[in-house]
């Protein structure tokens, strides 16, 4: 496919590497090169560096406006590719681009610019999980008008495989130069016989759940004379958090300093070196991961990860491939928002079990390594991107009729404990009313036209779609729990 005379405008965030600005920058920086090689006239949006402080440019965005003017002078383009943050540069419109494609690394930016915007020809998610999440948003039901929030958007959603950097560079891509090396504190702990784990993603953890896992892990190891510590980002452990953890651990003989080794930002090669030193990773997160680079990179390097599966973490690899999803009904908070720390003992037990069967864990990570290499390569990303562009230029897909959709569980739901009325969810765990649970059981699997007026009113009264419990889809998710 060669488009020798066709122009594409790229409005992508975190570009300009190397040095790459995180995984998003790494992915976005591939796009221009792929399209240039295929004959596209690539026009990148970029704001020139300015000498004034950032705060002044933010309040008086002259550099941005100048870059926007320069971009507009190039005229109407055949295709514009935005990411979620880059969509704020210029809202998709037929006036300045024939076709628009939005690549989502998450849904944190500018929903008002893409939700309900019929100028977006294709919404491209970075994972099937995120694609289902997009459909749940676009498919919020309007019972009176017998339609959904964004019917055109609902039918224009797909996903493509991301390029995971370790597939091309197993020791770490040299373009990720930001950060330092593995600190001496890590090596000192290792030399003293400490069993190391890792959880470096800044501020994504459910910190109290992580503390509970470490407490029970050290409790189980005490009889062997061993102990475990977790390497964690300094950003995740400000003084206030450390003091809170010390208060929680008071009287146990443990402290925050006994459980955690805080480290500054590490460059990618150092992160991968750290994976080789660690025996386990923890991803007991509040943040619902849209994709999951970090978890995949750990497994690729041979270090298994234990997770509650928030977001796409529970879908990345099948069982026996290095990611173990362990989440029980007891881990969901009660109506007051409290979780019993003993609920996380099962995670520690699984880690101890695997520490004693190293060969099987290595085999699982080797299976994960092979699957990651086969699934998330640069060539797979290029193929997916070019296929998405072809689809964006094709005829608009048929919008499904409202009554062709079925009611199912939203993709955010990780499990339901009916006895305690608790829902474990990426949108926020919650407690459901008994009548709401009964209503769910009665209507899941039905099409909208099979609900009577009272049932529709009850759905709205309980907020089952707005709370992220139910969603409409052509192929609804199986019931959770």
C-alpha positions as CSV (number, residue, x, y, z in Angstrom):
1,X,0.0,0.0,0.0
2,X,1.7,3.2,-1.2
3,X,0.0,6.6,-0.9
4,X,2.6,8.7,-2.8
5,X,0.6,12.0,-2.8
6,X,-1.4,11.7,0.3
7,X,-0.9,13.8,3.4
8,X,-1.3,12.7,7.0
9,X,-1.4,15.0,10.0
10,X,-0.1,13.5,13.2
11,X,-1.4,14.9,16.4
12,X,0.3,12.6,18.9
13,X,1.5,13.2,22.4
14,X,4.9,12.5,24.0
15,X,6.7,12.3,20.7
16,X,10.1,13.5,19.6
17,X,12.2,10.7,21.0
18,X,14.7,9.3,21.6
19,X,14.8,9.8,24.5
20,X,11.4,8.3,24.5
21,X,8.8,9.7,26.8
22,X,7.5,6.5,28.2
23,X,5.7,3.7,26.4
24,X,3.3,6.1,24.8
25,X,6.1,8.1,23.3
26,X,7.7,4.9,22.0
27,X,4.6,3.8,20.3
28,X,3.7,7.2,18.8
29,X,7.2,7.7,17.5
30,X,6.8,4.5,15.3
31,X,3.8,5.9,13.4
32,X,5.5,8.6,11.3
33,X,8.3,6.3,10.2
34,X,5.9,3.6,9.2
35,X,3.8,5.9,7.1
36,X,6.8,7.7,5.6
37,X,8.1,4.4,4.4
38,X,4.7,3.7,2.8
39,X,4.8,7.0,0.8
40,X,2.7,9.2,3.0
41,X,3.5,12.9,3.3
42,X,3.8,13.1,7.1
43,X,3.1,16.4,8.9
44,X,3.8,16.3,12.6
45,X,2.3,18.8,15.0
46,X,5.0,20.0,17.3
47,X,5.4,23.1,19.5
48,X,8.8,24.8,19.3
49,X,10.7,25.2,22.6
50,X,10.2,28.6,24.2
51,X,12.3,30.6,26.7
52,X,9.4,31.7,28.9
53,X,8.4,29.6,31.9
54,X,5.9,26.8,31.3
55,X,3.3,28.5,33.5
56,X,3.3,31.6,31.3
57,X,3.0,29.6,28.1
58,X,0.2,27.6,29.7
59,X,-1.8,30.8,30.5
60,X,-0.8,32.6,27.2
61,X,-0.3,29.7,24.7
62,X,1.4,31.7,22.0
63,X,3.8,28.9,21.1
64,X,0.9,26.5,20.7
65,X,-1.0,28.9,18.6
66,X,2.0,29.6,16.4
67,X,2.4,25.8,15.9
68,X,-1.3,25.5,15.2
69,X,-1.1,28.3,12.6
70,X,1.9,26.6,10.9
71,X,0.0,23.3,10.9
72,X,-3.1,24.9,9.3
73,X,-1.1,26.5,6.5
74,X,-0.3,23.1,5.1
75,X,-3.9,22.8,4.0
76,X,-6.5,20.0,4.1
77,X,-5.1,16.6,4.6
78,X,-6.3,13.1,3.6
79,X,-5.9,11.7,7.1
80,X,-5.4,12.9,10.6
81,X,-4.2,10.5,13.3
82,X,-4.7,11.7,16.9
83,X,-4.1,10.1,20.3
84,X,-6.2,10.8,23.3
85,X,-4.1,13.7,24.4
86,X,-3.2,14.9,20.9
87,X,-6.9,15.3,20.1
88,X,-6.9,18.5,22.1
89,X,-4.6,20.1,19.5
90,X,-7.4,20.4,16.9
91,X,-10.8,18.8,17.2
92,X,-11.6,16.2,14.4
93,X,-13.6,17.9,11.6
94,X,-14.2,17.3,7.9
95,X,-13.2,20.9,7.3
96,X,-9.5,20.2,7.7
97,X,-9.1,16.4,7.2
98,X,-11.0,13.9,5.0
99,X,-10.6,11.1,7.5
100,X,-9.8,10.9,11.2
101,X,-8.4,8.1,13.3
102,X,-8.0,8.2,17.1
103,X,-5.5,5.9,18.8
104,X,-6.3,5.4,22.5
105,X,-3.6,4.6,25.0
106,X,-6.3,5.1,27.7
107,X,-9.4,7.2,28.1
108,X,-8.0,9.9,30.3
109,X,-8.0,12.8,27.9
110,X,-10.6,14.9,26.0
111,X,-13.7,12.7,25.9
112,X,-15.7,15.7,24.9
113,X,-13.6,15.9,21.6
114,X,-14.2,12.3,20.5
115,X,-17.3,11.0,22.2
116,X,-20.2,11.6,19.9
117,X,-18.0,13.2,17.2
118,X,-19.1,11.7,13.9
119,X,-16.0,13.0,12.2
120,X,-14.0,10.2,13.8
121,X,-14.0,7.4,11.3
122,X,-12.2,4.9,13.5
123,X,-11.6,4.6,17.3
124,X,-8.5,2.4,17.7
125,X,-7.9,1.0,21.2
126,X,-4.5,-0.4,22.4
127,X,-6.2,-3.6,23.7
128,X,-9.5,-5.5,23.3
129,X,-10.3,-4.6,26.9
130,X,-10.0,-0.9,26.1
131,X,-12.1,-1.4,23.0
132,X,-14.8,-3.0,25.1
133,X,-14.5,-0.1,27.5
134,X,-15.1,2.4,24.6
135,X,-18.1,0.5,23.5
136,X,-19.5,0.6,27.1
137,X,-19.2,4.4,27.0
138,X,-20.6,4.9,23.5
139,X,-23.4,2.4,24.3
140,X,-24.9,4.1,27.3
141,X,-28.6,3.6,26.7
142,X,-31.2,6.3,26.1
143,X,-34.4,4.3,26.7
144,X,-36.9,7.0,25.6
145,X,-35.2,7.7,22.3
146,X,-34.3,4.0,21.8
147,X,-30.7,4.7,21.0
148,X,-27.3,4.9,22.6
149,X,-25.1,7.9,23.5
150,X,-22.9,7.5,20.4
151,X,-24.3,5.0,17.9
152,X,-21.9,5.8,15.1
153,X,-18.9,5.7,17.5
154,X,-20.1,2.3,18.8
155,X,-19.8,0.7,15.4
156,X,-16.4,2.3,14.6
157,X,-14.3,0.8,17.4
158,X,-11.4,-1.7,16.9
159,X,-8.1,-2.5,18.5
160,X,-4.6,-3.2,17.4
161,X,-1.5,-4.8,19.0
162,X,1.0,-2.5,20.6
163,X,4.8,-2.8,20.1
164,X,6.3,-3.9,23.4
165,X,9.9,-2.5,23.4
166,X,11.4,-5.6,25.0
167,X,10.5,-7.7,22.0
168,X,12.9,-5.8,19.8
169,X,15.3,-4.9,22.6
170,X,15.3,-7.6,25.4
171,X,17.9,-5.8,27.5
172,X,16.0,-2.5,27.2
173,X,15.8,0.0,24.3
174,X,18.7,2.4,24.4
175,X,16.3,5.2,23.5
176,X,14.9,5.1,27.0
177,X,17.7,7.1,28.6
178,X,15.7,9.0,31.2
179,X,16.5,7.8,34.7
180,X,19.3,6.1,36.5
181,X,20.8,2.7,37.1
182,X,19.9,0.1,39.8
183,X,20.7,1.8,43.1
184,X,23.2,0.3,45.6
185,X,20.3,-0.1,48.1
186,X,18.9,-2.9,45.9
187,X,22.2,-4.7,45.7
188,X,22.8,-4.4,49.4
189,X,19.5,-6.0,50.1
190,X,20.1,-8.8,47.7
191,X,23.6,-9.4,49.2
192,X,22.0,-9.7,52.6
193,X,19.7,-12.5,51.4
194,X,16.5,-10.5,51.0
195,X,14.0,-11.9,48.5
196,X,13.2,-9.0,46.2
197,X,10.0,-8.1,44.5
198,X,9.1,-5.1,42.4
199,X,6.2,-2.7,41.9
200,X,7.7,0.4,40.2
201,X,4.7,1.9,38.4
202,X,4.3,5.3,40.2
203,X,1.2,5.8,42.2
204,X,-0.8,3.0,40.5
205,X,-0.8,0.6,43.5
206,X,-3.5,-0.1,46.0
207,X,-0.8,0.6,48.6
208,X,-2.7,-0.9,51.6
209,X,-3.3,-4.1,49.6
210,X,0.4,-4.2,48.7
211,X,1.4,-3.7,52.3
212,X,-0.9,-6.6,53.3
213,X,0.7,-8.9,50.8
214,X,4.1,-8.1,52.1
215,X,3.1,-8.5,55.7
216,X,1.8,-12.0,55.1
217,X,4.7,-12.9,52.9
218,X,7.2,-12.0,55.6
219,X,5.1,-13.8,58.1
220,X,5.2,-17.0,56.0
221,X,9.0,-16.6,55.5
222,X,9.8,-16.0,59.2
223,X,10.2,-19.7,60.0
224,X,12.8,-20.0,57.3
225,X,14.9,-17.0,58.4
226,X,14.2,-15.2,55.2
227,X,12.5,-11.9,54.5
228,X,11.1,-10.2,51.4
229,X,11.2,-6.5,50.3
230,X,9.5,-4.7,47.5
231,X,11.4,-2.3,45.2
232,X,9.0,0.6,44.7
233,X,9.0,4.1,43.1
234,X,9.9,6.9,45.4
235,X,6.9,8.7,44.0
236,X,4.6,6.1,45.5
237,X,6.0,6.6,49.0
238,X,5.9,10.2,50.1
239,X,6.4,10.9,53.8
240,X,2.7,10.9,54.5
241,X,2.3,7.4,53.0
242,X,5.3,6.1,54.9
243,X,3.8,7.5,58.2
244,X,0.5,5.9,57.5
245,X,2.1,2.5,56.7
246,X,4.1,2.7,60.0
247,X,0.9,3.4,61.8
248,X,-0.8,0.4,60.2
249,X,2.1,-1.9,61.1
250,X,2.5,-0.7,64.7
251,X,3.0,-3.6,67.0
252,X,3.7,-6.1,64.2
253,X,7.5,-5.8,64.4
254,X,7.6,-4.5,60.8
255,X,8.0,-0.9,59.4
256,X,7.7,0.7,56.1
257,X,11.5,0.7,55.8
258,X,11.5,-3.1,56.5
259,X,9.1,-3.8,53.6
260,X,10.0,-1.3,50.9
261,X,13.1,-0.1,49.0
262,X,12.1,3.2,47.3
263,X,14.1,4.0,44.2
264,X,14.2,7.0,41.9
265,X,13.2,6.9,38.2
266,X,15.2,4.1,36.5
267,X,16.0,4.0,32.8
268,X,14.6,1.0,30.9
269,X,17.7,-1.1,30.9
270,X,18.0,-0.7,34.6
271,X,14.3,-1.7,35.0
272,X,15.0,-4.8,33.0
273,X,18.1,-5.6,35.1
274,X,16.0,-5.2,38.2
275,X,13.5,-7.8,36.9
276,X,16.4,-10.2,36.6
277,X,17.2,-9.7,40.3
278,X,13.6,-10.0,41.5
279,X,11.7,-13.2,42.3
280,X,8.2,-11.7,41.9
281,X,6.3,-8.6,40.9
282,X,3.1,-7.1,42.4
283,X,0.5,-5.3,40.5
284,X,-2.3,-4.9,43.1
285,X,-3.5,-1.7,41.5
286,X,-6.3,0.8,41.8
287,X,-5.5,2.1,38.4
288,X,-7.2,0.1,35.6
289,X,-4.4,-0.6,33.2
290,X,-5.5,0.1,29.6
291,X,-2.7,-2.1,28.2
292,X,0.1,-3.3,30.6
293,X,3.6,-2.8,29.2
294,X,5.2,-3.1,32.6
295,X,3.6,-6.5,33.5
296,X,4.5,-7.9,30.1
297,X,8.1,-6.7,30.4
298,X,8.5,-8.4,33.8
299,X,7.3,-11.7,32.5
300,X,9.4,-11.3,29.3
301,X,12.5,-10.9,31.6
302,X,11.5,-14.1,33.5
303,X,10.0,-12.5,36.6
304,X,6.4,-13.6,37.4
305,X,3.7,-11.0,38.4
306,X,0.9,-11.4,40.8
307,X,-2.0,-9.1,40.3
308,X,-5.7,-8.3,41.1
309,X,-6.1,-8.0,37.3
310,X,-7.2,-4.3,37.3
311,X,-7.9,-3.2,33.8
312,X,-6.2,-5.2,31.0
313,X,-3.8,-7.0,33.4
314,X,-6.2,-9.8,33.7
315,X,-6.5,-10.4,30.0
316,X,-2.9,-10.1,28.9
317,X,-1.8,-13.7,29.1
318,X,-3.6,-17.0,29.7
319,X,-3.0,-18.9,33.0
320,X,0.4,-20.6,33.2
321,X,2.2,-17.9,31.3
322,X,3.7,-15.8,34.1
323,X,0.9,-13.6,35.2
324,X,-1.2,-14.9,38.1
325,X,-4.5,-13.1,38.7
326,X,-5.5,-13.6,42.3
327,X,-8.5,-11.7,43.5
328,X,-11.1,-13.0,45.9
329,X,-14.5,-11.7,47.0
330,X,-13.1,-10.9,50.4
331,X,-10.7,-8.3,48.8
332,X,-13.6,-6.1,47.9
333,X,-14.1,-3.2,50.3
334,X,-17.3,-3.1,52.5
335,X,-19.9,-0.4,52.5
336,X,-17.5,1.8,54.6
337,X,-14.7,1.3,52.1
338,X,-12.7,-1.0,54.4
339,X,-10.9,-4.2,53.3
340,X,-9.8,-7.0,55.6
341,X,-6.0,-7.3,55.3
342,X,-6.2,-11.0,55.9
343,X,-7.9,-11.3,52.5
344,X,-4.5,-10.9,50.9
345,X,-2.8,-13.8,52.7
346,X,-3.6,-16.0,49.7
347,X,-1.4,-13.9,47.5
348,X,1.5,-14.4,49.8
349,X,0.8,-18.1,50.0
350,X,1.0,-18.3,46.2
351,X,4.3,-16.4,46.1
352,X,5.8,-18.7,48.8
353,X,4.5,-21.8,46.9
354,X,6.2,-20.6,43.7
355,X,9.4,-19.6,45.4
356,X,9.8,-23.4,46.2
357,X,9.0,-24.5,42.6
358,X,11.3,-22.3,40.7
359,X,11.5,-24.5,37.6
360,X,7.7,-24.4,36.9
361,X,7.7,-20.6,37.3
362,X,10.6,-20.3,34.9
363,X,8.7,-22.5,32.4
364,X,5.6,-20.3,32.8
365,X,7.5,-17.1,32.1
366,X,9.2,-18.8,29.2
367,X,5.8,-19.6,27.7
368,X,4.8,-16.0,28.4
369,X,8.0,-14.8,26.7
370,X,7.2,-16.7,23.6
371,X,3.6,-15.5,23.5
372,X,4.6,-11.8,24.0
373,X,7.2,-12.0,21.2
374,X,4.6,-13.5,18.9
375,X,1.8,-11.0,19.7
376,X,3.3,-7.6,20.4
377,X,6.1,-7.0,17.9
378,X,6.8,-4.0,15.8
379,X,5.7,-5.9,12.7
380,X,2.4,-6.8,14.4
381,X,1.9,-3.1,15.3
382,X,2.7,-2.0,11.7
383,X,0.3,-4.5,10.2
384,X,-2.5,-3.5,12.7
385,X,-1.9,0.3,12.1
386,X,-2.0,-0.1,8.3
387,X,-5.1,-2.2,8.5
388,X,-6.8,0.4,10.7
389,X,-6.0,3.1,8.2
390,X,-7.5,1.0,5.4
391,X,-10.6,0.5,7.5
392,X,-10.8,4.2,8.3
393,X,-10.8,4.9,4.5
394,X,-13.4,2.3,3.8
395,X,-17.2,2.7,3.9
396,X,-18.7,3.5,7.3
397,X,-19.8,0.3,9.1
398,X,-23.5,-0.3,9.6
399,X,-24.7,1.0,13.0
400,X,-26.5,-1.8,14.9
401,X,-30.1,-1.3,15.7
402,X,-30.8,-0.5,19.4
403,X,-32.8,-3.6,19.9
404,X,-30.1,-5.8,18.3
405,X,-27.9,-5.1,21.3
406,X,-27.9,-7.2,24.4
407,X,-27.5,-6.4,28.1
408,X,-24.4,-7.8,29.7
409,X,-21.9,-7.1,32.4
410,X,-19.7,-4.1,31.8
411,X,-16.0,-4.9,31.0
412,X,-15.0,-3.1,34.2
413,X,-16.6,-5.8,36.4
414,X,-14.0,-8.2,37.8
415,X,-16.4,-10.1,40.1
416,X,-19.6,-10.0,42.2
417,X,-20.0,-11.5,45.7
418,X,-23.7,-11.8,45.9
419,X,-23.7,-13.0,49.5
420,X,-22.2,-9.6,50.6
421,X,-23.5,-7.6,47.6
422,X,-20.0,-6.5,46.7
423,X,-18.8,-5.7,43.2
424,X,-15.2,-5.7,42.3
425,X,-14.8,-3.2,39.5
426,X,-12.2,-1.2,37.6
427,X,-14.6,1.8,37.9
428,X,-14.5,1.5,41.7
429,X,-15.6,-1.4,43.9
430,X,-19.1,-0.8,45.3
431,X,-21.9,-2.4,47.3
432,X,-25.1,-3.1,45.3
433,X,-28.7,-3.2,46.7
434,X,-30.3,-6.6,46.9
435,X,-33.1,-5.4,44.5
436,X,-30.4,-4.3,42.0
437,X,-28.8,-7.7,42.1
438,X,-32.1,-9.4,41.5
439,X,-32.8,-7.0,38.6
440,X,-29.4,-7.8,37.0
441,X,-30.1,-11.5,37.2
442,X,-33.4,-10.9,35.5
443,X,-32.3,-8.8,32.6
444,X,-28.8,-9.9,31.6
445,X,-28.8,-11.4,28.2
446,X,-32.0,-9.6,27.1
447,X,-32.3,-7.1,24.3
448,X,-33.6,-3.6,25.2
449,X,-37.1,-4.2,23.7
450,X,-37.6,-7.1,26.2
451,X,-37.5,-4.7,29.2
452,X,-40.8,-3.3,30.4
453,X,-41.2,0.2,31.5
454,X,-40.8,-0.6,35.2
455,X,-37.6,-2.5,34.5
456,X,-36.1,0.4,32.5
457,X,-37.0,2.8,35.4
458,X,-35.4,0.5,37.9
459,X,-32.2,0.2,35.8
460,X,-31.9,4.0,35.8
461,X,-32.8,4.3,39.5
462,X,-30.0,1.9,40.5
463,X,-27.7,3.5,37.9
464,X,-26.5,0.1,36.7
465,X,-25.1,1.5,33.4
466,X,-23.8,4.8,34.9
467,X,-22.0,2.9,37.7
468,X,-20.3,0.6,35.2
469,X,-22.1,-2.6,36.2
470,X,-24.0,-3.3,33.0
471,X,-23.3,-2.5,29.3
472,X,-24.9,-3.0,25.9
473,X,-23.1,-5.0,23.3
474,X,-23.7,-7.2,20.3
475,X,-21.6,-9.9,22.1
476,X,-22.0,-9.2,25.8
477,X,-19.4,-10.3,28.4
478,X,-20.2,-13.4,30.4
479,X,-21.6,-12.8,33.9
480,X,-18.9,-12.1,36.4
481,X,-18.2,-14.0,39.6
